[in-house]
Amino acid sequence: MRKFADKIKLNKQKLRTMRKSIFSLLFVGIIMLFASSCSTKQSAISRLERFSYELRDNGEFYSFKDWEKAADEFTSIRKKINKYDYTSQEKQYIGELEGKCAGYVYKGVKGKITGYGNEVNGILQGLFDIINH
């Protein structure tokens, strides 16, 4: 009878250990899910930052094809940003970055408008439409 009682105690201890392990794994999993959600949200802002730096540093050397690619990239970034909810501070920062991007676009294409006015106006209009929506 004593051996049976010892086995029951061991099984109860194993069960407690398993429960602790399961709860620990669930807790870690939830934390990782939350952390990855935040990092994904932040990665959208970081991508917009990098894009604004790219336009700032290289926009004056862009061809019209490059500007078309930049417009596509901006659209892709906006779609990613729109998937998440942001604080008012984050929204303000996103708006500042978008404003900088618009300024860099203007600065980059203003000297190239001659002869390509309609094309440039179309690119700018598309970019500003995206910014405003």
MIBALO-745857 format. One record per atom (N, C-alpha, C): residue number from 0; residue in one letter; atom name; x, y, z. Coordinates in steps of 0.05 Angstrom, whole numbers, always signed. Example, Ala and Ser with C-alpha at 12.3 -4.5 7.8 and 13.67 -1.06 7.14 Angstrom:
BEGIN
node i = 0&aa = A&at = N&east = +264&north = -114&up = +156
node i = 0&aa = A&at = CA&east = +246&north = -90&up = +156
node i = 0&aa = A&at = C&east = +264&north = -66&up = +156
node i = 1&aa = S&at = N&east = +257&north = -45&up = +142
node i = 1&aa = S&at = CA&east = +273&north = -21&up = +143
node i = 1&aa = S&at = C&east = +258&north = +1&up = +157
//
This chain:
BEGIN
node i = 0&aa = M&at = N&east = +16&north = -24&up = +0
node i = 0&aa = M&at = CA&east = +0&north = +0&up = +0
node i = 0&aa = M&at = C&east = +17&north = +25&up = +0
node i = 1&aa = R&at = N&east = +40&north = +24&up = +14
node i = 1&aa = R&at = CA&east = +58&north = +47&up = +15
node i = 1&aa = R&at = C&east = +69&north = +54&up = -12
node i = 2&aa = K&at = N&east = +76&north = +34&up = -28
node i = 2&aa = K&at = CA&east = +87&north = +38&up = -54
node i = 2&aa = K&at = C&east = +66&north = +52&up = -72
node i = 3&aa = F&at = N&east = +41&north = +44&up = -70
node i = 3&aa = F&at = CA&east = +20&north = +57&up = -85
node i = 3&aa = F&at = C&east = +17&north = +86&up = -78
node i = 4&aa = A&at = N&east = +18&north = +92&up = -52
node i = 4&aa = A&at = CA&east = +15&north = +120&up = -43
node i = 4&aa = A&at = C&east = +39&north = +137&up = -53
node i = 5&aa = D&at = N&east = +63&north = +125&up = -53
node i = 5&aa = D&at = CA&east = +86&north = +139&up = -63
node i = 5&aa = D&at = C&east = +83&north = +146&up = -93
node i = 6&aa = K&at = N&east = +72&north = +126&up = -108
node i = 6&aa = K&at = CA&east = +68&north = +130&up = -137
node i = 6&aa = K&at = C&east = +48&north = +153&up = -142
node i = 7&aa = I&at = N&east = +27&north = +154&up = -125
node i = 7&aa = I&at = CA&east = +7&north = +175&up = -128
node i = 7&aa = I&at = C&east = +20&north = +202&up = -123
node i = 8&aa = K&at = N&east = +37&north = +204&up = -102
node i = 8&aa = K&at = CA&east = +50&north = +229&up = -96
node i = 8&aa = K&at = C&east = +68&north = +238&up = -119
node i = 9&aa = L&at = N&east = +83&north = +218&up = -130
node i = 9&aa = L&at = CA&east = +100&north = +224&up = -153
node i = 9&aa = L&at = C&east = +84&north = +234&up = -177
node i = 10&aa = N&at = N&east = +62&north = +221&up = -182
node i = 10&aa = N&at = CA&east = +45&north = +229&up = -204
node i = 10&aa = N&at = C&east = +33&north = +257&up = -200
node i = 11&aa = K&at = N&east = +26&north = +264&up = -175
node i = 11&aa = K&at = CA&east = +16&north = +291&up = -169
node i = 11&aa = K&at = C&east = +38&north = +311&up = -174
node i = 12&aa = Q&at = N&east = +62&north = +305&up = -165
node i = 12&aa = Q&at = CA&east = +85&north = +323&up = -169
node i = 12&aa = Q&at = C&east = +91&north = +327&up = -199
node i = 13&aa = K&at = N&east = +90&north = +305&up = -214
node i = 13&aa = K&at = CA&east = +94&north = +307&up = -243
node i = 13&aa = K&at = C&east = +72&north = +324&up = -256
node i = 14&aa = L&at = N&east = +48&north = +321&up = -247
node i = 14&aa = L&at = CA&east = +25&north = +336&up = -257
node i = 14&aa = L&at = C&east = +29&north = +366&up = -252
node i = 15&aa = R&at = N&east = +38&north = +373&up = -227
node i = 15&aa = R&at = CA&east = +43&north = +401&up = -220
node i = 15&aa = R&at = C&east = +65&north = +412&up = -237
node i = 16&aa = T&at = N&east = +86&north = +397&up = -241
node i = 16&aa = T&at = CA&east = +109&north = +406&up = -257
node i = 16&aa = T&at = C&east = +100&north = +410&up = -286
node i = 17&aa = M&at = N&east = +83&north = +392&up = -297
node i = 17&aa = M&at = CA&east = +73&north = +395&up = -324
node i = 17&aa = M&at = C&east = +56&north = +420&up = -326
node i = 18&aa = R&at = N&east = +39&north = +425&up = -307
node i = 18&aa = R&at = CA&east = +21&north = +448&up = -307
node i = 18&aa = R&at = C&east = +38&north = +474&up = -307
node i = 19&aa = K&at = N&east = +58&north = +474&up = -290
node i = 19&aa = K&at = CA&east = +76&north = +498&up = -289
node i = 19&aa = K&at = C&east = +89&north = +502&up = -316
node i = 20&aa = S&at = N&east = +98&north = +480&up = -328
node i = 20&aa = S&at = CA&east = +112&north = +482&up = -354
node i = 20&aa = S&at = C&east = +93&north = +492&up = -376
node i = 21&aa = I&at = N&east = +68&north = +482&up = -375
node i = 21&aa = I&at = CA&east = +49&north = +490&up = -395
node i = 21&aa = I&at = C&east = +42&north = +519&up = -392
node i = 22&aa = F&at = N&east = +37&north = +528&up = -367
node i = 22&aa = F&at = CA&east = +31&north = +556&up = -362
node i = 22&aa = F&at = C&east = +54&north = +574&up = -369
node i = 23&aa = S&at = N&east = +78&north = +565&up = -364
node i = 23&aa = S&at = CA&east = +102&north = +581&up = -371
node i = 23&aa = S&at = C&east = +104&north = +584&up = -401
node i = 24&aa = L&at = N&east = +100&north = +562&up = -416
node i = 24&aa = L&at = CA&east = +101&north = +563&up = -445
node i = 24&aa = L&at = C&east = +79&north = +581&up = -456
node i = 25&aa = L&at = N&east = +55&north = +579&up = -445
node i = 25&aa = L&at = CA&east = +33&north = +597&up = -454
node i = 25&aa = L&at = C&east = +40&north = +626&up = -449
node i = 26&aa = F&at = N&east = +51&north = +632&up = -426
node i = 26&aa = F&at = CA&east = +58&north = +659&up = -419
node i = 26&aa = F&at = C&east = +79&north = +669&up = -438
node i = 27&aa = V&at = N&east = +100&north = +654&up = -442
node i = 27&aa = V&at = CA&east = +121&north = +662&up = -461
node i = 27&aa = V&at = C&east = +110&north = +666&up = -489
node i = 28&aa = G&at = N&east = +93&north = +648&up = -497
node i = 28&aa = G&at = CA&east = +80&north = +650&up = -524
node i = 28&aa = G&at = C&east = +64&north = +676&up = -527
node i = 29&aa = I&at = N&east = +49&north = +682&up = -507
node i = 29&aa = I&at = CA&east = +33&north = +707&up = -508
node i = 29&aa = I&at = C&east = +51&north = +731&up = -508
node i = 30&aa = I&at = N&east = +72&north = +731&up = -492
node i = 30&aa = I&at = CA&east = +91&north = +754&up = -492
node i = 30&aa = I&at = C&east = +104&north = +757&up = -519
node i = 31&aa = M&at = N&east = +112&north = +734&up = -531
node i = 31&aa = M&at = CA&east = +125&north = +735&up = -557
node i = 31&aa = M&at = C&east = +106&north = +746&up = -579
node i = 32&aa = L&at = N&east = +81&north = +737&up = -577
node i = 32&aa = L&at = CA&east = +61&north = +747&up = -596
node i = 32&aa = L&at = C&east = +57&north = +777&up = -594
node i = 33&aa = F&at = N&east = +55&north = +786&up = -569
node i = 33&aa = F&at = CA&east = +52&north = +815&up = -564
node i = 33&aa = F&at = C&east = +76&north = +830&up = -574
node i = 34&aa = A&at = N&east = +100&north = +820&up = -568
node i = 34&aa = A&at = CA&east = +124&north = +834&up = -576
node i = 34&aa = A&at = C&east = +127&north = +834&up = -607
node i = 35&aa = S&at = N&east = +120&north = +813&up = -620
node i = 35&aa = S&at = CA&east = +122&north = +812&up = -649
node i = 35&aa = S&at = C&east = +102&north = +831&up = -662
node i = 36&aa = S&at = N&east = +79&north = +834&up = -649
node i = 36&aa = S&at = CA&east = +59&north = +853&up = -659
node i = 36&aa = S&at = C&east = +69&north = +881&up = -657
node i = 37&aa = C&at = N&east = +82&north = +888&up = -635
node i = 37&aa = C&at = CA&east = +93&north = +915&up = -632
node i = 37&aa = C&at = C&east = +116&north = +920&up = -651
node i = 38&aa = S&at = N&east = +133&north = +900&up = -655
node i = 38&aa = S&at = CA&east = +155&north = +903&up = -673
node i = 38&aa = S&at = C&east = +146&north = +906&up = -701
node i = 39&aa = T&at = N&east = +125&north = +892&up = -709
node i = 39&aa = T&at = CA&east = +115&north = +894&up = -736
node i = 39&aa = T&at = C&east = +103&north = +922&up = -740
node i = 40&aa = K&at = N&east = +89&north = +932&up = -721
node i = 40&aa = K&at = CA&east = +78&north = +959&up = -722
node i = 40&aa = K&at = C&east = +100&north = +979&up = -724
node i = 41&aa = Q&at = N&east = +121&north = +976&up = -709
node i = 41&aa = Q&at = CA&east = +144&north = +994&up = -709
node i = 41&aa = Q&at = C&east = +159&north = +991&up = -736
node i = 42&aa = S&at = N&east = +160&north = +967&up = -747
node i = 42&aa = S&at = CA&east = +174&north = +963&up = -772
node i = 42&aa = S&at = C&east = +162&north = +979&up = -795
node i = 43&aa = A&at = N&east = +136&north = +983&up = -794
node i = 43&aa = A&at = CA&east = +123&north = +1000&up = -814
node i = 43&aa = A&at = C&east = +133&north = +1029&up = -813
node i = 44&aa = I&at = N&east = +135&north = +1039&up = -788
node i = 44&aa = I&at = CA&east = +145&north = +1066&up = -785
node i = 44&aa = I&at = C&east = +175&north = +1067&up = -793
node i = 45&aa = S&at = N&east = +190&north = +1047&up = -785
node i = 45&aa = S&at = CA&east = +218&north = +1047&up = -793
node i = 45&aa = S&at = C&east = +222&north = +1046&up = -823
node i = 46&aa = R&at = N&east = +205&north = +1032&up = -836
node i = 46&aa = R&at = CA&east = +206&north = +1030&up = -865
node i = 46&aa = R&at = C&east = +201&north = +1057&up = -878
node i = 47&aa = L&at = N&east = +181&north = +1072&up = -866
node i = 47&aa = L&at = CA&east = +176&north = +1099&up = -876
node i = 47&aa = L&at = C&east = +199&north = +1118&up = -871
node i = 48&aa = E&at = N&east = +212&north = +1115&up = -847
node i = 48&aa = E&at = CA&east = +236&north = +1131&up = -841
node i = 48&aa = E&at = C&east = +258&north = +1126&up = -862
node i = 49&aa = R&at = N&east = +264&north = +1100&up = -867
node i = 49&aa = R&at = CA&east = +284&north = +1093&up = -886
node i = 49&aa = R&at = C&east = +278&north = +1104&up = -914
node i = 50&aa = F&at = N&east = +252&north = +1103&up = -921
node i = 50&aa = F&at = CA&east = +243&north = +1113&up = -947
node i = 50&aa = F&at = C&east = +248&north = +1143&up = -949
node i = 51&aa = S&at = N&east = +241&north = +1157&up = -928
node i = 51&aa = S&at = CA&east = +245&north = +1186&up = -928
node i = 51&aa = S&at = C&east = +275&north = +1193&up = -930
node i = 52&aa = Y&at = N&east = +292&north = +1178&up = -917
node i = 52&aa = Y&at = CA&east = +321&north = +1182&up = -919
node i = 52&aa = Y&at = C&east = +331&north = +1177&up = -947
node i = 53&aa = E&at = N&east = +320&north = +1156&up = -960
node i = 53&aa = E&at = CA&east = +327&north = +1150&up = -987
node i = 53&aa = E&at = C&east = +320&north = +1173&up = -1006
node i = 54&aa = L&at = N&east = +296&north = +1183&up = -1003
node i = 54&aa = L&at = CA&east = +287&north = +1206&up = -1020
node i = 54&aa = L&at = C&east = +304&north = +1230&up = -1014
node i = 55&aa = R&at = N&east = +310&north = +1235&up = -989
node i = 55&aa = R&at = CA&east = +326&north = +1258&up = -982
node i = 55&aa = R&at = C&east = +354&north = +1257&up = -994
node i = 56&aa = D&at = N&east = +366&north = +1233&up = -992
node i = 56&aa = D&at = CA&east = +394&north = +1230&up = -1001
node i = 56&aa = D&at = C&east = +397&north = +1226&up = -1031
node i = 57&aa = N&at = N&east = +377&north = +1214&up = -1044
node i = 57&aa = N&at = CA&east = +381&north = +1206&up = -1072
node i = 57&aa = N&at = C&east = +359&north = +1217&up = -1091
node i = 58&aa = G&at = N&east = +339&north = +1229&up = -1081
node i = 58&aa = G&at = CA&east = +316&north = +1238&up = -1097
node i = 58&aa = G&at = C&east = +324&north = +1256&up = -1120
node i = 59&aa = E&at = N&east = +344&north = +1273&up = -1116
node i = 59&aa = E&at = CA&east = +351&north = +1292&up = -1137
node i = 59&aa = E&at = C&east = +364&north = +1278&up = -1161
node i = 60&aa = F&at = N&east = +372&north = +1253&up = -1157
node i = 60&aa = F&at = CA&east = +384&north = +1238&up = -1179
node i = 60&aa = F&at = C&east = +365&north = +1218&up = -1192
node i = 61&aa = Y&at = N&east = +340&north = +1217&up = -1182
node i = 61&aa = Y&at = CA&east = +320&north = +1198&up = -1192
node i = 61&aa = Y&at = C&east = +312&north = +1205&up = -1221
node i = 62&aa = S&at = N&east = +308&north = +1184&up = -1236
node i = 62&aa = S&at = CA&east = +295&north = +1186&up = -1263
node i = 62&aa = S&at = C&east = +265&north = +1184&up = -1258
node i = 63&aa = F&at = N&east = +250&north = +1187&up = -1280
node i = 63&aa = F&at = CA&east = +221&north = +1184&up = -1277
node i = 63&aa = F&at = C&east = +213&north = +1156&up = -1270
node i = 64&aa = K&at = N&east = +228&north = +1136&up = -1280
node i = 64&aa = K&at = CA&east = +223&north = +1108&up = -1272
node i = 64&aa = K&at = C&east = +228&north = +1105&up = -1242
node i = 65&aa = D&at = N&east = +249&north = +1117&up = -1232
node i = 65&aa = D&at = CA&east = +255&north = +1116&up = -1203
node i = 65&aa = D&at = C&east = +232&north = +1128&up = -1187
node i = 66&aa = W&at = N&east = +221&north = +1150&up = -1197
node i = 66&aa = W&at = CA&east = +199&north = +1163&up = -1183
node i = 66&aa = W&at = C&east = +174&north = +1145&up = -1183
node i = 67&aa = E&at = N&east = +169&north = +1132&up = -1205
node i = 67&aa = E&at = CA&east = +147&north = +1113&up = -1206
node i = 67&aa = E&at = C&east = +151&north = +1090&up = -1186
node i = 68&aa = K&at = N&east = +175&north = +1080&up = -1184
node i = 68&aa = K&at = CA&east = +181&north = +1059&up = -1164
node i = 68&aa = K&at = C&east = +177&north = +1070&up = -1136
node i = 69&aa = A&at = N&east = +186&north = +1095&up = -1132
node i = 69&aa = A&at = CA&east = +183&north = +1107&up = -1105
node i = 69&aa = A&at = C&east = +154&north = +1110&up = -1098
node i = 70&aa = A&at = N&east = +137&north = +1117&up = -1118
node i = 70&aa = A&at = CA&east = +108&north = +1120&up = -1112
node i = 70&aa = A&at = C&east = +97&north = +1093&up = -1105
node i = 71&aa = D&at = N&east = +105&north = +1072&up = -1118
node i = 71&aa = D&at = CA&east = +96&north = +1045&up = -1112
node i = 71&aa = D&at = C&east = +105&north = +1037&up = -1084
node i = 72&aa = E&at = N&east = +130&north = +1043&up = -1077
node i = 72&aa = E&at = CA&east = +141&north = +1037&up = -1051
node i = 72&aa = E&at = C&east = +125&north = +1052&up = -1029
node i = 73&aa = F&at = N&east = +119&north = +1077&up = -1034
node i = 73&aa = F&at = CA&east = +104&north = +1093&up = -1015
node i = 73&aa = F&at = C&east = +76&north = +1081&up = -1011
node i = 74&aa = T&at = N&east = +64&north = +1072&up = -1032
node i = 74&aa = T&at = CA&east = +37&north = +1060&up = -1031
node i = 74&aa = T&at = C&east = +39&north = +1034&up = -1014
node i = 75&aa = S&at = N&east = +59&north = +1019&up = -1018
node i = 75&aa = S&at = CA&east = +63&north = +994&up = -1002
node i = 75&aa = S&at = C&east = +67&north = +1000&up = -973
node i = 76&aa = I&at = N&east = +83&north = +1020&up = -967
node i = 76&aa = I&at = CA&east = +87&north = +1028&up = -939
node i = 76&aa = I&at = C&east = +61&north = +1038&up = -926
node i = 77&aa = R&at = N&east = +46&north = +1054&up = -940
node i = 77&aa = R&at = CA&east = +21&north = +1064&up = -930
node i = 77&aa = R&at = C&east = +1&north = +1041&up = -924
node i = 78&aa = K&at = N&east = +1&north = +1021&up = -941
node i = 78&aa = K&at = CA&east = -17&north = +998&up = -936
node i = 78&aa = K&at = C&east = -9&north = +984&up = -911
node i = 79&aa = K&at = N&east = +17&north = +981&up = -907
node i = 79&aa = K&at = CA&east = +27&north = +968&up = -882
node i = 79&aa = K&at = C&east = +20&north = +985&up = -858
node i = 80&aa = I&at = N&east = +24&north = +1010&up = -860
node i = 80&aa = I&at = CA&east = +18&north = +1028&up = -837
node i = 80&aa = I&at = C&east = -12&north = +1027&up = -830
node i = 81&aa = N&at = N&east = -28&north = +1026&up = -851
node i = 81&aa = N&at = CA&east = -58&north = +1026&up = -846
node i = 81&aa = N&at = C&east = -68&north = +1001&up = -832
node i = 82&aa = K&at = N&east = -51&north = +980&up = -830
node i = 82&aa = K&at = CA&east = -60&north = +956&up = -817
node i = 82&aa = K&at = C&east = -60&north = +958&up = -787
node i = 83&aa = Y&at = N&east = -47&north = +978&up = -776
node i = 83&aa = Y&at = CA&east = -43&north = +980&up = -747
node i = 83&aa = Y&at = C&east = -56&north = +1005&up = -736
node i = 84&aa = D&at = N&east = -61&north = +1004&up = -710
node i = 84&aa = D&at = CA&east = -70&north = +1027&up = -695
node i = 84&aa = D&at = C&east = -46&north = +1040&up = -682
node i = 85&aa = Y&at = N&east = -45&north = +1067&up = -683
node i = 85&aa = Y&at = CA&east = -23&north = +1081&up = -672
node i = 85&aa = Y&at = C&east = -32&north = +1102&up = -651
node i = 86&aa = T&at = N&east = -14&north = +1109&up = -633
node i = 86&aa = T&at = CA&east = -20&north = +1130&up = -614
node i = 86&aa = T&at = C&east = -20&north = +1157&up = -629
node i = 87&aa = S&at = N&east = -30&north = +1178&up = -616
node i = 87&aa = S&at = CA&east = -30&north = +1204&up = -629
node i = 87&aa = S&at = C&east = -2&north = +1214&up = -635
node i = 88&aa = Q&at = N&east = +17&north = +1207&up = -617
node i = 88&aa = Q&at = CA&east = +45&north = +1215&up = -622
node i = 88&aa = Q&at = C&east = +56&north = +1200&up = -647
node i = 89&aa = E&at = N&east = +50&north = +1175&up = -649
node i = 89&aa = E&at = CA&east = +60&north = +1159&up = -672
node i = 89&aa = E&at = C&east = +47&north = +1170&up = -698
node i = 90&aa = K&at = N&east = +22&north = +1176&up = -696
node i = 90&aa = K&at = CA&east = +8&north = +1187&up = -720
node i = 90&aa = K&at = C&east = +21&north = +1213&up = -728
node i = 91&aa = Q&at = N&east = +27&north = +1230&up = -709
node i = 91&aa = Q&at = CA&east = +40&north = +1255&up = -715
node i = 91&aa = Q&at = C&east = +67&north = +1251&up = -728
node i = 92&aa = Y&at = N&east = +82&north = +1232&up = -718
node i = 92&aa = Y&at = CA&east = +109&north = +1226&up = -729
node i = 92&aa = Y&at = C&east = +106&north = +1215&up = -758
node i = 93&aa = I&at = N&east = +86&north = +1198&up = -762
node i = 93&aa = I&at = CA&east = +81&north = +1187&up = -789
node i = 93&aa = I&at = C&east = +74&north = +1210&up = -808
node i = 94&aa = G&at = N&east = +58&north = +1228&up = -799
node i = 94&aa = G&at = CA&east = +50&north = +1251&up = -815
node i = 94&aa = G&at = C&east = +75&north = +1268&up = -822
node i = 95&aa = E&at = N&east = +92&north = +1272&up = -802
node i = 95&aa = E&at = CA&east = +117&north = +1288&up = -808
node i = 95&aa = E&at = C&east = +134&north = +1274&up = -829
node i = 96&aa = L&at = N&east = +137&north = +1248&up = -826
node i = 96&aa = L&at = CA&east = +153&north = +1233&up = -846
node i = 96&aa = L&at = C&east = +140&north = +1235&up = -874
node i = 97&aa = E&at = N&east = +114&north = +1232&up = -875
node i = 97&aa = E&at = CA&east = +100&north = +1234&up = -901
node i = 97&aa = E&at = C&east = +104&north = +1262&up = -913
node i = 98&aa = G&at = N&east = +102&north = +1283&up = -896
node i = 98&aa = G&at = CA&east = +107&north = +1310&up = -905
node i = 98&aa = G&at = C&east = +135&north = +1314&up = -916
node i = 99&aa = K&at = N&east = +154&north = +1302&up = -902
node i = 99&aa = K&at = CA&east = +182&north = +1303&up = -912
node i = 99&aa = K&at = C&east = +184&north = +1289&up = -939
node i = 100&aa = C&at = N&east = +172&north = +1266&up = -941
node i = 100&aa = C&at = CA&east = +173&north = +1252&up = -967
node i = 100&aa = C&at = C&east = +161&north = +1269&up = -989
node i = 101&aa = A&at = N&east = +139&north = +1282&up = -984
node i = 101&aa = A&at = CA&east = +127&north = +1299&up = -1004
node i = 101&aa = A&at = C&east = +146&north = +1322&up = -1012
node i = 102&aa = G&at = N&east = +159&north = +1333&up = -992
node i = 102&aa = G&at = CA&east = +178&north = +1355&up = -997
node i = 102&aa = G&at = C&east = +202&north = +1345&up = -1014
node i = 103&aa = Y&at = N&east = +211&north = +1321&up = -1007
node i = 103&aa = Y&at = CA&east = +234&north = +1310&up = -1023
node i = 103&aa = Y&at = C&east = +226&north = +1304&up = -1051
node i = 104&aa = V&at = N&east = +201&north = +1295&up = -1055
node i = 104&aa = V&at = CA&east = +191&north = +1290&up = -1082
node i = 104&aa = V&at = C&east = +191&north = +1316&up = -1098
node i = 105&aa = Y&at = N&east = +180&north = +1337&up = -1086
node i = 105&aa = Y&at = CA&east = +179&north = +1363&up = -1099
node i = 105&aa = Y&at = C&east = +207&north = +1372&up = -1106
node i = 106&aa = K&at = N&east = +224&north = +1371&up = -1086
node i = 106&aa = K&at = CA&east = +252&north = +1380&up = -1090
node i = 106&aa = K&at = C&east = +266&north = +1364&up = -1112
node i = 107&aa = G&at = N&east = +261&north = +1338&up = -1113
node i = 107&aa = G&at = CA&east = +274&north = +1320&up = -1132
node i = 107&aa = G&at = C&east = +265&north = +1324&up = -1160
node i = 108&aa = V&at = N&east = +239&north = +1332&up = -1164
node i = 108&aa = V&at = CA&east = +229&north = +1334&up = -1191
node i = 108&aa = V&at = C&east = +226&north = +1362&up = -1201
node i = 109&aa = K&at = N&east = +229&north = +1382&up = -1184
node i = 109&aa = K&at = CA&east = +224&north = +1409&up = -1193
node i = 109&aa = K&at = C&east = +242&north = +1418&up = -1216
node i = 110&aa = G&at = N&east = +267&north = +1409&up = -1217
node i = 110&aa = G&at = CA&east = +284&north = +1416&up = -1239
node i = 110&aa = G&at = C&east = +281&north = +1400&up = -1264
node i = 111&aa = K&at = N&east = +265&north = +1379&up = -1263
node i = 111&aa = K&at = CA&east = +261&north = +1361&up = -1286
node i = 111&aa = K&at = C&east = +234&north = +1364&up = -1299
node i = 112&aa = I&at = N&east = +219&north = +1384&up = -1291
node i = 112&aa = I&at = CA&east = +192&north = +1387&up = -1301
node i = 112&aa = I&at = C&east = +191&north = +1394&up = -1331
node i = 113&aa = T&at = N&east = +210&north = +1409&up = -1341
node i = 113&aa = T&at = CA&east = +211&north = +1418&up = -1368
node i = 113&aa = T&at = C&east = +209&north = +1393&up = -1387
node i = 114&aa = G&at = N&east = +189&north = +1394&up = -1404
node i = 114&aa = G&at = CA&east = +186&north = +1372&up = -1423
node i = 114&aa = G&at = C&east = +171&north = +1348&up = -1412
node i = 115&aa = Y&at = N&east = +169&north = +1346&up = -1386
node i = 115&aa = Y&at = CA&east = +155&north = +1323&up = -1374
node i = 115&aa = Y&at = C&east = +134&north = +1332&up = -1355
node i = 116&aa = G&at = N&east = +124&north = +1356&up = -1359
node i = 116&aa = G&at = CA&east = +105&north = +1368&up = -1340
node i = 116&aa = G&at = C&east = +81&north = +1350&up = -1333
node i = 117&aa = N&at = N&east = +68&north = +1339&up = -1353
node i = 117&aa = N&at = CA&east = +45&north = +1322&up = -1348
node i = 117&aa = N&at = C&east = +52&north = +1297&up = -1332
node i = 118&aa = E&at = N&east = +74&north = +1285&up = -1339
node i = 118&aa = E&at = CA&east = +82&north = +1261&up = -1325
node i = 118&aa = E&at = C&east = +89&north = +1267&up = -1296
node i = 119&aa = V&at = N&east = +104&north = +1288&up = -1292
node i = 119&aa = V&at = CA&east = +112&north = +1296&up = -1265
node i = 119&aa = V&at = C&east = +87&north = +1303&up = -1249
node i = 120&aa = N&at = N&east = +69&north = +1318&up = -1261
node i = 120&aa = N&at = CA&east = +45&north = +1326&up = -1247
node i = 120&aa = N&at = C&east = +29&north = +1301&up = -1240
node i = 121&aa = G&at = N&east = +28&north = +1281&up = -1257
node i = 121&aa = G&at = CA&east = +14&north = +1256&up = -1251
node i = 121&aa = G&at = C&east = +26&north = +1242&up = -1228
node i = 122&aa = I&at = N&east = +53&north = +1240&up = -1227
node i = 122&aa = I&at = CA&east = +67&north = +1227&up = -1205
node i = 122&aa = I&at = C&east = +61&north = +1242&up = -1179
node i = 123&aa = L&at = N&east = +64&north = +1268&up = -1180
node i = 123&aa = L&at = CA&east = +59&north = +1284&up = -1156
node i = 123&aa = L&at = C&east = +30&north = +1282&up = -1146
node i = 124&aa = Q&at = N&east = +12&north = +1283&up = -1165
node i = 124&aa = Q&at = CA&east = -17&north = +1280&up = -1158
node i = 124&aa = Q&at = C&east = -22&north = +1253&up = -1145
node i = 125&aa = G&at = N&east = -11&north = +1232&up = -1156
node i = 125&aa = G&at = CA&east = -14&north = +1205&up = -1145
node i = 125&aa = G&at = C&east = -3&north = +1204&up = -1117
node i = 126&aa = L&at = N&east = +20&north = +1215&up = -1113
node i = 126&aa = L&at = CA&east = +33&north = +1215&up = -1087
node i = 126&aa = L&at = C&east = +17&north = +1230&up = -1066
node i = 127&aa = F&at = N&east = +8&north = +1254&up = -1074
node i = 127&aa = F&at = CA&east = -8&north = +1271&up = -1055
node i = 127&aa = F&at = C&east = -35&north = +1258&up = -1050
node i = 128&aa = D&at = N&east = -47&north = +1245&up = -1069
node i = 128&aa = D&at = CA&east = -72&north = +1231&up = -1064
node i = 128&aa = D&at = C&east = -68&north = +1209&up = -1043
node i = 129&aa = I&at = N&east = -46&north = +1195&up = -1045
node i = 129&aa = I&at = CA&east = -41&north = +1174&up = -1025
node i = 129&aa = I&at = C&east = -37&north = +1187&up = -998
node i = 130&aa = I&at = N&east = -22&north = +1208&up = -996
node i = 130&aa = I&at = CA&east = -16&north = +1221&up = -971
node i = 130&aa = I&at = C&east = -42&north = +1231&up = -958
node i = 131&aa = N&at = N&east = -60&north = +1242&up = -974
node i = 131&aa = N&at = CA&east = -84&north = +1254&up = -963
node i = 131&aa = N&at = C&east = -106&north = +1233&up = -956
node i = 132&aa = H&at = N&east = -102&north = +1209&up = -964
node i = 132&aa = H&at = CA&east = -123&north = +1188&up = -958
node i = 132&aa = H&at = C&east = -112&north = +1169&up = -939
//
